[in-house]
Amino acid sequence: MACDTAIDLENNVRGILSPNGLLPLGWFDIDGQPALLIGNVGSSLWSAFSKSDQLADGKRDPMNRWTEITISAMVDELRPGLVSEIRYPFGEPNWPFQDYARQGLGVEQSPIGLLIHPKHGLWTAYRAVLVFEQRFEVPKPEISARPCDSCLEKPCLNTCPIGAFAEDGYDYIACKAHVASEPGRTCLDGGCLARQACPVGRNYSYERRHQAFHMKAYI
């Protein structure tokens, strides 16, 4: 019965969010309260976001603003008082979204720092967490082997043109400088080459305009 509540809520959330390309990704607990991780897989949100007023108005942080508006509207469609809190991976406070994803999806970190999903690879983004008022049992994620452990060549670590990624860390300063330079136009316009080199979930990789949007925001 308890898990039925989670399934029903997840289906309701999915139905409301699907036109905007967002979806529920996984359940977990925050201090005993049920929490549902929301995000996108690949460029599922791009069609809706690319037509949004937030992208067109030229103001800062269009995807963050669009996310807040979209999630808030979805919560308003649910039963009043059902959601006690919405958490976002931007603004203050700085919530631990990588930990939320580990708990909700059972995923682990890849050699280049991004969390890797056994099916979707490096192409899942976490946009919000809904914390529910009512207490009920939530489904546990299926734990899969980290695909990186069986990847011998690890192309993500040897594809970056300036070698920004290594087993012991990520040189984000050199990366940003390269992407902002003329030699870095390939990365700026088409996305991170190291991320695209991962063989897992390539069918879910962001479309070119989506990639370019994030790279421009990054620098």
Contacts in CASP RR format, 6 or more apart in sequence:
PFRMAT RR
TARGET T0000
AUTHOR 0000-0000-0000
METHOD contacts of the structure
MODEL  1
MACDTAIDLENNVRGILSPNGLLPLGWFDIDGQPALLIGNVGSSLWSAFS
KSDQLADGKRDPMNRWTEITISAMVDELRPGLVSEIRYPFGEPNWPFQDY
ARQGLGVEQSPIGLLIHPKHGLWTAYRAVLVFEQRFEVPKPEISARPCDS
CLEKPCLNTCPIGAFAEDGYDYIACKAHVASEPGRTCLDGGCLARQACPV
GRNYSYERRHQAFHMKAYI
2 136 0 8 1.000
2 137 0 8 1.000
3 136 0 8 1.000
3 137 0 8 1.000
3 138 0 8 1.000
3 139 0 8 1.000
5 134 0 8 1.000
5 136 0 8 1.000
5 137 0 8 1.000
6 27 0 8 1.000
6 34 0 8 1.000
6 136 0 8 1.000
6 137 0 8 1.000
6 138 0 8 1.000
6 139 0 8 1.000
7 139 0 8 1.000
9 36 0 8 1.000
9 78 0 8 1.000
9 82 0 8 1.000
9 132 0 8 1.000
10 24 0 8 1.000
10 26 0 8 1.000
10 27 0 8 1.000
10 36 0 8 1.000
12 78 0 8 1.000
13 24 0 8 1.000
13 36 0 8 1.000
13 38 0 8 1.000
13 74 0 8 1.000
13 78 0 8 1.000
13 130 0 8 1.000
14 23 0 8 1.000
14 24 0 8 1.000
16 74 0 8 1.000
16 77 0 8 1.000
16 78 0 8 1.000
17 23 0 8 1.000
17 24 0 8 1.000
17 38 0 8 1.000
17 70 0 8 1.000
17 74 0 8 1.000
19 48 0 8 1.000
20 45 0 8 1.000
20 48 0 8 1.000
20 49 0 8 1.000
20 70 0 8 1.000
21 40 0 8 1.000
21 44 0 8 1.000
21 45 0 8 1.000
21 47 0 8 1.000
21 48 0 8 1.000
22 38 0 8 1.000
22 39 0 8 1.000
22 40 0 8 1.000
22 44 0 8 1.000
22 45 0 8 1.000
22 70 0 8 1.000
22 71 0 8 1.000
22 127 0 8 1.000
23 38 0 8 1.000
23 39 0 8 1.000
23 40 0 8 1.000
23 41 0 8 1.000
23 44 0 8 1.000
24 36 0 8 1.000
24 37 0 8 1.000
24 38 0 8 1.000
25 37 0 8 1.000
25 38 0 8 1.000
25 39 0 8 1.000
25 101 0 8 1.000
25 104 0 8 1.000
25 105 0 8 1.000
25 124 0 8 1.000
25 126 0 8 1.000
26 36 0 8 1.000
26 37 0 8 1.000
26 104 0 8 1.000
26 105 0 8 1.000
26 139 0 8 1.000
26 141 0 8 1.000
27 34 0 8 1.000
27 35 0 8 1.000
27 36 0 8 1.000
27 37 0 8 1.000
27 104 0 8 1.000
27 138 0 8 1.000
27 139 0 8 1.000
27 141 0 8 1.000
28 35 0 8 1.000
28 37 0 8 1.000
28 100 0 8 1.000
28 103 0 8 1.000
28 104 0 8 1.000
28 138 0 8 1.000
28 141 0 8 1.000
29 35 0 8 1.000
29 103 0 8 1.000
29 138 0 8 1.000
30 129 0 8 1.000
30 131 0 8 1.000
32 135 0 8 1.000
33 84 0 8 1.000
33 131 0 8 1.000
33 132 0 8 1.000
33 133 0 8 1.000
33 135 0 8 1.000
34 131 0 8 1.000
34 132 0 8 1.000
34 134 0 8 1.000
34 135 0 8 1.000
34 136 0 8 1.000
34 138 0 8 1.000
35 100 0 8 1.000
35 129 0 8 1.000
35 130 0 8 1.000
35 131 0 8 1.000
35 132 0 8 1.000
35 138 0 8 1.000
36 129 0 8 1.000
36 130 0 8 1.000
36 132 0 8 1.000
37 100 0 8 1.000
37 101 0 8 1.000
37 104 0 8 1.000
37 105 0 8 1.000
37 126 0 8 1.000
37 128 0 8 1.000
37 129 0 8 1.000
38 71 0 8 1.000
38 126 0 8 1.000
38 127 0 8 1.000
38 128 0 8 1.000
38 129 0 8 1.000
38 130 0 8 1.000
39 45 0 8 1.000
39 124 0 8 1.000
39 125 0 8 1.000
39 126 0 8 1.000
39 127 0 8 1.000
39 128 0 8 1.000
40 124 0 8 1.000
40 125 0 8 1.000
40 127 0 8 1.000
41 120 0 8 1.000
41 123 0 8 1.000
41 124 0 8 1.000
41 204 0 8 1.000
42 120 0 8 1.000
42 123 0 8 1.000
42 124 0 8 1.000
42 125 0 8 1.000
42 204 0 8 1.000
42 205 0 8 1.000
42 206 0 8 1.000
42 210 0 8 1.000
43 206 0 8 1.000
43 207 0 8 1.000
43 210 0 8 1.000
45 127 0 8 1.000
46 206 0 8 1.000
46 207 0 8 1.000
46 209 0 8 1.000
46 210 0 8 1.000
48 70 0 8 1.000
49 55 0 8 1.000
49 62 0 8 1.000
49 63 0 8 1.000
49 66 0 8 1.000
50 209 0 8 1.000
52 62 0 8 1.000
52 66 0 8 1.000
54 62 0 8 1.000
54 63 0 8 1.000
54 65 0 8 1.000
54 66 0 8 1.000
54 69 0 8 1.000
55 62 0 8 1.000
55 63 0 8 1.000
55 66 0 8 1.000
59 65 0 8 1.000
61 90 0 8 1.000
63 213 0 8 1.000
63 217 0 8 1.000
64 88 0 8 1.000
64 90 0 8 1.000
64 91 0 8 1.000
67 88 0 8 1.000
67 127 0 8 1.000
67 128 0 8 1.000
68 88 0 8 1.000
71 86 0 8 1.000
71 88 0 8 1.000
71 127 0 8 1.000
71 128 0 8 1.000
71 130 0 8 1.000
72 86 0 8 1.000
75 82 0 8 1.000
75 83 0 8 1.000
75 86 0 8 1.000
75 130 0 8 1.000
81 133 0 8 1.000
82 132 0 8 1.000
82 133 0 8 1.000
82 134 0 8 1.000
83 130 0 8 1.000
83 131 0 8 1.000
83 132 0 8 1.000
83 133 0 8 1.000
84 131 0 8 1.000
84 132 0 8 1.000
84 133 0 8 1.000
85 130 0 8 1.000
85 131 0 8 1.000
86 128 0 8 1.000
86 129 0 8 1.000
86 130 0 8 1.000
86 131 0 8 1.000
87 95 0 8 1.000
87 128 0 8 1.000
87 129 0 8 1.000
87 131 0 8 1.000
88 95 0 8 1.000
88 127 0 8 1.000
88 128 0 8 1.000
88 129 0 8 1.000
89 95 0 8 1.000
89 97 0 8 1.000
89 126 0 8 1.000
89 127 0 8 1.000
89 128 0 8 1.000
95 129 0 8 1.000
97 126 0 8 1.000
97 129 0 8 1.000
98 109 0 8 1.000
98 115 0 8 1.000
100 126 0 8 1.000
100 129 0 8 1.000
101 107 0 8 1.000
101 115 0 8 1.000
101 124 0 8 1.000
101 126 0 8 1.000
102 108 0 8 1.000
102 115 0 8 1.000
103 141 0 8 1.000
104 141 0 8 1.000
105 115 0 8 1.000
105 117 0 8 1.000
105 124 0 8 1.000
105 141 0 8 1.000
106 141 0 8 1.000
106 142 0 8 1.000
106 143 0 8 1.000
106 144 0 8 1.000
107 115 0 8 1.000
107 116 0 8 1.000
107 117 0 8 1.000
107 118 0 8 1.000
107 124 0 8 1.000
108 115 0 8 1.000
108 116 0 8 1.000
108 146 0 8 1.000
108 148 0 8 1.000
109 115 0 8 1.000
109 116 0 8 1.000
110 116 0 8 1.000
110 122 0 8 1.000
110 148 0 8 1.000
110 156 0 8 1.000
110 198 0 8 1.000
111 148 0 8 1.000
111 154 0 8 1.000
111 156 0 8 1.000
111 157 0 8 1.000
111 165 0 8 1.000
111 167 0 8 1.000
112 122 0 8 1.000
112 156 0 8 1.000
112 157 0 8 1.000
112 165 0 8 1.000
112 170 0 8 1.000
112 194 0 8 1.000
112 195 0 8 1.000
113 170 0 8 1.000
114 122 0 8 1.000
114 195 0 8 1.000
115 122 0 8 1.000
115 124 0 8 1.000
116 122 0 8 1.000
116 146 0 8 1.000
116 147 0 8 1.000
116 148 0 8 1.000
116 198 0 8 1.000
116 200 0 8 1.000
117 123 0 8 1.000
117 124 0 8 1.000
117 200 0 8 1.000
117 201 0 8 1.000
118 144 0 8 1.000
118 145 0 8 1.000
118 146 0 8 1.000
118 147 0 8 1.000
118 200 0 8 1.000
119 200 0 8 1.000
119 201 0 8 1.000
120 201 0 8 1.000
120 204 0 8 1.000
121 147 0 8 1.000
121 198 0 8 1.000
121 200 0 8 1.000
121 201 0 8 1.000
121 204 0 8 1.000
122 195 0 8 1.000
122 198 0 8 1.000
122 200 0 8 1.000
122 201 0 8 1.000
123 201 0 8 1.000
123 204 0 8 1.000
123 205 0 8 1.000
123 206 0 8 1.000
124 204 0 8 1.000
147 200 0 8 1.000
148 154 0 8 1.000
151 199 0 8 1.000
151 200 0 8 1.000
155 197 0 8 1.000
155 198 0 8 1.000
155 199 0 8 1.000
156 165 0 8 1.000
156 194 0 8 1.000
156 195 0 8 1.000
156 197 0 8 1.000
156 198 0 8 1.000
157 165 0 8 1.000
157 166 0 8 1.000
157 167 0 8 1.000
157 194 0 8 1.000
159 193 0 8 1.000
159 194 0 8 1.000
159 196 0 8 1.000
159 197 0 8 1.000
160 175 0 8 1.000
160 192 0 8 1.000
160 193 0 8 1.000
160 194 0 8 1.000
161 178 0 8 1.000
161 183 0 8 1.000
161 184 0 8 1.000
161 186 0 8 1.000
161 187 0 8 1.000
161 193 0 8 1.000
162 171 0 8 1.000
162 174 0 8 1.000
162 175 0 8 1.000
162 178 0 8 1.000
163 171 0 8 1.000
163 174 0 8 1.000
164 170 0 8 1.000
164 171 0 8 1.000
164 172 0 8 1.000
164 174 0 8 1.000
164 175 0 8 1.000
164 178 0 8 1.000
164 194 0 8 1.000
165 171 0 8 1.000
165 194 0 8 1.000
176 218 0 8 1.000
176 219 0 8 1.000
178 184 0 8 1.000
178 187 0 8 1.000
179 187 0 8 1.000
179 188 0 8 1.000
179 215 0 8 1.000
179 218 0 8 1.000
179 219 0 8 1.000
180 188 0 8 1.000
180 219 0 8 1.000
186 193 0 8 1.000
187 193 0 8 1.000
187 215 0 8 1.000
188 212 0 8 1.000
188 215 0 8 1.000
188 216 0 8 1.000
188 219 0 8 1.000
189 208 0 8 1.000
189 211 0 8 1.000
189 212 0 8 1.000
189 215 0 8 1.000
190 208 0 8 1.000
190 211 0 8 1.000
190 212 0 8 1.000
190 215 0 8 1.000
191 206 0 8 1.000
191 211 0 8 1.000
191 212 0 8 1.000
191 214 0 8 1.000
191 215 0 8 1.000
192 211 0 8 1.000
192 215 0 8 1.000
196 202 0 8 1.000
196 205 0 8 1.000
205 211 0 8 1.000
206 214 0 8 1.000
END
